[in-house]
């Protein structure tokens, strides 16, 4: 379990990242965690990306601009959240983990652009805080599409279903790699087909109880350390 340094000692400051493909329910769960436990909420606002509309219409032409905007935006957000909250001992829950940049970029960028992008990513993320709990959301393509349609975001209307399918597969492949690379960071897996926390309050309560248990386990480890 990752700890954050405070003065001459280390403390466990919950920093939870909720991840999953588009439509998995990241924002809904993040808001519930923030409200239930009183955490500072870090929410990505995709609509602020000025290239997103063009990207969904012509991915090949607008992919590099889109991915670079997201990377720089997330870098600034995480840097600020670290300075203003985590370093001050204030728990944080985010509806994304910065590793998603690589997943999206490798799917959308040409090979040469991706090489350049990875180097920029490596430099920018080297000193960013890592979450100490990751929540991985997944769901079938039909469930993801239903939730995307229900929220009715204009820039998602022309989304390619093959792109959504590929992205979902990328998450499914990458999460085990992340767990292997970061054995000290627990990953909670939630299947959106079995746990409809978006519309079922009891499912949401069950998930929040599991998150609370993971946080308490982290605090116990801090006491031992």
FENMOPE-V277399 format. One record per run of one state. SS is the DSSP state (@ for helix, = for strand, . for the rest). FROM is the first residue (numbers start at 0). TO is the last residue. If there is no record, write none. Layout:
# FENMOPE-V277399
ss = {SS & SS}
from = {FROM & FROM}
to = {TO & TO}
This chain:
# FENMOPE-V277399
ss = {. & = & . & = & . & = & . & @ & . & = & . & @ & . & @ & . & @ & . & @ & . & = & . & @ & . & @ & . & = & . & @ & . & @ & . & @ & . & = & . & @ & .}
from = {0 & 3 & 6 & 8 & 11 & 14 & 19 & 25 & 37 & 39 & 42 & 45 & 48 & 51 & 57 & 58 & 84 & 85 & 88 & 91 & 94 & 99 & 108 & 110 & 125 & 132 & 138 & 140 & 151 & 153 & 156 & 160 & 181 & 185 & 191 & 200 & 224}
to = {2 & 5 & 7 & 10 & 13 & 18 & 24 & 36 & 38 & 41 & 44 & 47 & 50 & 56 & 57 & 83 & 84 & 87 & 90 & 93 & 98 & 107 & 109 & 124 & 131 & 137 & 139 & 150 & 152 & 155 & 159 & 180 & 184 & 190 & 199 & 223 & 224}
